Every structure is written in structure tokens, then in C-alpha cells.
């Protein structure tokens, strides 16, 4: 069963790119809370998230966002006004200061300029507002991205691989070195839980970013976040989905192994946001570190 009040309701929706199905026609719903979407590099997570953000149209079926039919122009505009979307890395904004980035997002969403400073304070980056994004440490850069995404207080927030900021900071390809959309060190780790997770500097960045993950529930009533490996999302999400070979399935929130026979409509499990619930790839290899500038939201 799909609850009609779900923030995202897909009925027979299919998404194609480059002549292949990234998501074969399927019916599913995503309700309130934090939902994680994991999958190997190149499976189409970013494309699917952009479809949820109404930046792409599905090639089959129907999609309703926040009760609005995205196939209707008036409904589409109304839905967009209530969505906050943070694309992966947002490298295009490197030369903007944190304040300029948030101000641009506020203008784009039709907000007054007075909305910028409260957003900067909410994510504890007022003291770095005049610093260019390219010069900020990964956790503070992500805070700026979240401030821009939430400046208009959206009802649905879509975050495309926010932990990838750590790899981007060190020049690691965004989604794999062997393809245009492959993953960084954390994506490589996602293919093998026992594989080296990355160099110490990248692990330190990921530790700082991990401290921000408990904030997810405060961003909006519904949050969808992607990552290349389920291990990176386990323990932080109310619900965990996997996208692979054009199909979307439920995963248990306490383990990255699929549940046999699990359906997309099952109820979410409770969330434990403490460090004990961090993914093993971080919890076992990253010492507790003091946060850098911008911590303490």
C-alpha cells in the first residue's frame, strides 16, 4: 500500500537515461522522516533525485510531490516552491562566499534578503559568511549548502551524496575514477566493508561530516539523502532504500544486507543518532575528533 499523504508518490514511474532504465516502472511512496537511497556508482541515484526535485520528467508513469501532480504545470510550480535540493558537490558555487550562496538560493526561491542571516545562524556559519566556499573545510561547506537548501524552510529536502564533499575537497573523482559518474573513496569502500576506507585526512573530514548527520531530522518533515554505499547511511535513517539494476528495494536500517522479500511500502524502523549507530566503516576507523569552525548546531 502507498499512503496518499506521502511526500513522494510514484505510480508506474520509470526513469531512463542514455537509452537504459535507471528505474524500471514501479509504484512506491516515501513518507515523512529521513529516507536513505544507496546504490553503486552509475546506478542513477542523482538522476532519480533530480526527478524528485522536478528538474527531470519521468519517462513513464506519474509522480506526485507533496500532494502535487508534477505533470500539471501549476502543480509543478507549487511543488518546486516547497522543495529544497542540494546537488552533489555544488562545485559551480566555489567562488561564492557562504553568504552569497545562501542569498542566491533565497532570491531563487523568492525569499527576502532578510532570510539569509537567520539561515546562516541556524547552521552556525555566520562567522564564516564572508569566506568563499572553496576555502571552507568540508563540514562547514556542507553547512553552507544546507543553509542554502533550507533558507525557504522547505517541506521536502533532497541531498545528493553530501558525504562526497570530503572526497571532492581532496580532488577525488565524484563517482568513481573509471567512469564519468563513479564514486570517491567512500564509494570504493561501499563495495567491500573490509576495504580501506580512505586516507587519514579524508577520514577526518568524514568524521566531521558525520557529526552533522543527526541534523537531518531537523531540516524538513521529509528528507531524502543518497550515498554510494548503504553502510554510510545505516543507523541515521528511518528508512533505507537501494537502487540497483533499475529496481528500488528496501534495506534494513541496522544492516546493509537486504531483507529477503522486503517491500518498498514497509514501515520505518526507529533511529538512533548516537555515535554508536555510526556506520562501521566510520565508527571503527575514525577517532572522536573535535569539530572545526562551524560546529555545534
C-alpha positions as CSV (number, residue, x, y, z in Angstrom):
1,X,0.0,0.0,0.0
2,X,1.1,3.6,-0.8
3,X,-0.1,6.2,1.6
4,X,-1.5,9.1,-0.4
5,X,-0.2,11.6,2.1
6,X,3.4,10.5,1.4
7,X,5.7,13.3,0.3
8,X,6.7,11.4,-2.8
9,X,4.2,9.1,-4.6
10,X,5.2,7.3,-7.7
11,X,2.8,5.2,-9.7
12,X,4.3,3.2,-12.6
13,X,7.1,5.7,-12.7
14,X,10.1,4.9,-14.8
15,X,13.3,6.9,-15.4
16,X,15.6,6.4,-18.4
17,X,18.9,7.9,-19.3
18,X,21.1,7.1,-22.3
19,X,18.7,4.6,-23.6
20,X,18.6,2.4,-20.4
21,X,16.2,2.2,-17.5
22,X,17.7,3.7,-14.3
23,X,14.4,2.9,-12.6
24,X,12.1,0.5,-14.3
25,X,8.4,1.4,-14.0
26,X,7.5,1.0,-10.3
27,X,5.0,2.1,-7.7
28,X,6.3,3.3,-4.3
29,X,5.9,6.1,-1.8
30,X,8.3,8.0,0.5
31,X,6.6,9.3,3.7
32,X,8.0,11.6,6.4
33,X,11.3,11.2,8.2
34,X,14.7,10.6,6.7
35,X,15.0,8.1,3.8
36,X,18.4,7.0,2.6
37,X,18.9,5.9,-1.0
38,X,22.0,3.9,-1.7
39,X,23.4,2.2,-4.7
40,X,26.7,1.6,-6.6
41,X,28.1,4.4,-8.7
42,X,26.3,4.9,-12.0
43,X,23.0,3.3,-11.0
44,X,21.1,6.6,-11.3
45,X,20.7,7.9,-7.8
46,X,21.4,11.5,-8.8
47,X,19.1,11.3,-11.8
48,X,16.3,9.9,-9.6
49,X,16.8,12.6,-7.0
50,X,16.7,15.3,-9.7
51,X,13.4,13.7,-10.9
52,X,12.1,14.0,-7.3
53,X,13.3,17.7,-7.4
54,X,11.1,18.1,-10.6
55,X,14.2,19.0,-12.6
56,X,13.7,16.0,-14.8
57,X,10.5,14.3,-16.0
58,X,9.9,10.6,-15.7
59,X,9.7,8.7,-18.9
60,X,6.8,6.6,-17.7
61,X,4.0,6.8,-15.1
62,X,3.1,9.6,-12.8
63,X,4.8,11.3,-9.9
64,X,3.2,13.4,-7.1
65,X,5.4,15.5,-4.9
66,X,3.9,16.9,-1.7
67,X,0.4,16.2,-3.0
68,X,1.0,17.9,-6.3
69,X,0.9,16.3,-9.7
70,X,4.2,17.1,-11.4
71,X,2.6,16.5,-14.8
72,X,0.5,19.7,-14.2
73,X,2.3,23.0,-14.8
74,X,0.6,24.8,-11.9
75,X,1.1,21.9,-9.5
76,X,4.7,21.7,-10.6
77,X,5.5,25.3,-9.7
78,X,3.7,24.9,-6.4
79,X,5.7,21.7,-5.5
80,X,9.0,23.3,-6.5
81,X,8.4,26.2,-4.1
82,X,8.3,23.6,-1.2
83,X,11.4,21.6,-2.2
84,X,15.0,22.1,-1.1
85,X,17.5,20.4,-3.3
86,X,21.3,20.2,-2.8
87,X,23.1,18.6,-5.7
88,X,26.3,16.7,-5.2
89,X,29.3,18.9,-4.5
90,X,27.9,22.1,-6.0
91,X,31.3,23.0,-7.3
92,X,29.8,25.7,-9.6
93,X,29.5,27.9,-6.4
94,X,33.1,27.6,-5.3
95,X,33.8,31.3,-5.9
96,X,30.8,32.5,-4.0
97,X,31.0,33.2,-0.3
98,X,28.8,31.3,2.1
99,X,26.6,34.4,2.5
100,X,26.4,34.9,-1.3
101,X,25.5,31.3,-1.9
102,X,22.6,31.4,0.7
103,X,21.5,34.8,-0.7
104,X,21.4,33.4,-4.2
105,X,19.3,30.5,-3.0
106,X,16.9,32.9,-1.2
107,X,16.5,35.0,-4.3
108,X,15.8,32.0,-6.4
109,X,13.1,30.8,-4.0
110,X,11.5,34.3,-3.9
111,X,12.6,35.0,-0.3
112,X,13.5,38.4,1.1
113,X,17.2,39.1,1.8
114,X,16.3,39.2,5.5
115,X,16.0,35.4,5.4
116,X,19.8,35.0,4.8
117,X,21.2,35.8,8.2
118,X,18.8,33.6,10.1
119,X,19.8,30.7,7.8
120,X,23.5,31.4,8.4
121,X,22.9,31.4,12.2
122,X,20.8,28.3,12.1
123,X,23.7,26.3,10.7
124,X,26.3,28.2,12.8
125,X,28.2,29.7,9.9
126,X,27.7,33.4,10.5
127,X,31.3,33.8,11.4
128,X,32.4,32.3,8.0
129,X,29.8,34.0,5.9
130,X,32.4,36.1,4.0
131,X,34.6,33.1,3.1
132,X,34.5,31.5,-0.3
133,X,33.1,28.0,-0.4
134,X,36.2,26.6,-2.0
135,X,38.2,27.7,1.1
136,X,35.9,26.2,3.7
137,X,36.6,22.8,5.4
138,X,34.2,20.1,4.2
139,X,31.9,20.2,7.2
140,X,31.5,24.0,7.1
141,X,31.0,23.8,3.3
142,X,28.2,21.3,3.8
143,X,26.6,23.6,6.4
144,X,26.6,26.4,3.8
145,X,24.9,24.0,1.4
146,X,22.3,23.0,4.0
147,X,21.7,26.7,4.8
148,X,21.1,27.5,1.1
149,X,18.9,24.4,0.7
150,X,16.7,25.2,3.8
151,X,16.6,29.0,3.6
152,X,13.0,28.9,2.5
153,X,12.0,26.3,5.1
154,X,11.0,23.6,2.6
155,X,8.8,20.6,3.4
156,X,10.9,18.2,1.3
157,X,14.8,18.2,1.3
158,X,16.8,16.2,-1.2
159,X,20.5,15.8,-0.6
160,X,22.7,14.2,-3.2
161,X,25.7,12.4,-1.6
162,X,26.5,15.1,0.9
163,X,29.4,13.0,2.4
164,X,31.0,13.2,-1.0
165,X,32.2,16.7,-0.1
166,X,35.1,15.1,1.8
167,X,36.4,13.3,-1.4
168,X,35.8,16.5,-3.5
169,X,37.9,18.5,-1.1
170,X,40.8,16.3,-1.9
171,X,40.3,16.1,-5.6
172,X,38.9,12.5,-5.7
173,X,36.6,12.0,-8.6
174,X,33.0,12.4,-7.6
175,X,31.7,9.0,-8.6
176,X,34.4,6.6,-9.5
177,X,37.7,7.1,-11.4
178,X,36.8,4.7,-14.2
179,X,33.6,6.4,-15.3
180,X,32.1,9.9,-15.6
181,X,29.7,9.2,-12.7
182,X,31.8,6.9,-10.5
183,X,32.5,7.4,-6.7
184,X,35.2,8.6,-4.4
185,X,37.0,6.8,-1.6
186,X,33.7,6.2,0.3
187,X,32.1,4.7,-2.8
188,X,35.0,2.3,-3.3
189,X,34.7,1.4,0.4
190,X,31.0,0.7,-0.2
191,X,31.8,-2.3,-2.4
192,X,33.6,-4.0,0.4
193,X,33.0,-3.4,4.1
194,X,36.6,-4.5,4.9
195,X,38.3,-2.5,2.3
196,X,40.5,0.6,3.2
197,X,38.1,3.5,3.7
198,X,40.4,6.3,2.6
199,X,43.5,8.2,3.7
200,X,43.6,9.6,7.3
201,X,42.8,13.2,6.2
202,X,39.7,12.1,4.3
203,X,38.6,10.0,7.3
204,X,39.0,13.1,9.5
205,X,36.8,15.1,7.1
206,X,34.2,12.3,7.1
207,X,34.2,12.3,10.8
208,X,33.4,16.0,10.9
209,X,30.7,15.5,8.3
210,X,29.3,12.5,10.3
211,X,28.7,14.8,13.3
212,X,26.3,16.7,11.1
213,X,24.2,13.7,10.2
214,X,21.9,13.9,13.3
215,X,20.8,17.3,12.0
216,X,18.9,15.5,9.1
217,X,15.7,15.2,11.0
218,X,15.6,18.9,11.7
219,X,15.9,20.0,8.1
220,X,12.4,19.3,7.0
221,X,9.4,17.0,7.6
222,X,10.8,14.7,4.8
223,X,14.4,14.3,3.9
224,X,15.9,12.0,1.2
225,X,19.7,11.5,1.2
226,X,21.8,9.5,-1.2
227,X,25.1,7.7,-0.8
228,X,27.1,5.1,-2.8
229,X,27.1,2.6,0.0
230,X,24.4,1.5,2.4
231,X,26.9,1.4,5.2
232,X,27.2,5.2,5.1
233,X,23.5,5.6,5.9
234,X,22.8,2.7,8.2
235,X,21.7,4.0,11.7
236,X,20.9,7.5,10.6
237,X,17.8,6.9,8.5
238,X,14.2,6.0,9.3
239,X,14.2,4.0,6.1
240,X,16.9,2.8,3.8
241,X,16.3,2.0,0.1
242,X,18.6,0.5,-2.5
243,X,18.7,1.3,-6.2
244,X,20.4,-1.3,-8.4
245,X,19.8,-2.6,-11.9
246,X,16.8,-0.4,-12.4
247,X,14.9,-1.6,-9.3
248,X,14.3,0.0,-5.9
249,X,14.1,-2.1,-2.8
250,X,14.0,-1.7,1.0
251,X,17.0,-2.5,3.1
252,X,17.1,-2.9,6.9
253,X,18.2,0.2,8.7
254,X,20.5,-1.7,11.0
255,X,22.4,-3.6,8.4
256,X,23.4,-3.1,4.8
257,X,22.3,-6.6,3.7
258,X,18.9,-6.7,2.0
259,X,16.0,-8.3,3.8
260,X,14.6,-11.2,1.8
261,X,11.1,-10.4,0.5
262,X,11.2,-6.8,1.8
263,X,8.8,-4.5,0.1
264,X,9.1,-0.8,-0.6
265,X,6.0,0.0,1.5
266,X,7.1,-1.3,4.8
267,X,7.1,0.8,8.0
268,X,10.4,2.6,9.0
269,X,12.5,1.5,12.0
270,X,13.4,3.8,14.9
271,X,16.5,5.9,14.6
272,X,19.5,6.0,17.0
273,X,21.5,9.1,16.1
274,X,24.3,8.5,18.6
275,X,27.9,7.7,17.6
276,X,27.3,4.1,18.4
277,X,25.0,4.0,15.4
278,X,27.6,5.3,13.0
279,X,28.4,3.1,10.1
280,X,31.1,0.6,11.0
281,X,33.4,2.0,8.3
282,X,33.5,5.3,10.2
283,X,32.8,4.1,13.8
284,X,35.7,1.6,13.8
285,X,38.3,3.6,12.0
286,X,37.7,7.2,12.9
287,X,38.6,8.5,16.4
288,X,36.3,11.1,18.1
289,X,37.5,14.4,16.9
290,X,36.7,17.9,17.9
291,X,34.7,19.7,15.3
292,X,36.2,22.6,13.3
293,X,34.8,26.0,12.7
294,X,31.0,25.9,12.3
295,X,30.3,23.0,14.7
296,X,27.8,23.0,17.4
297,X,24.4,23.4,15.7
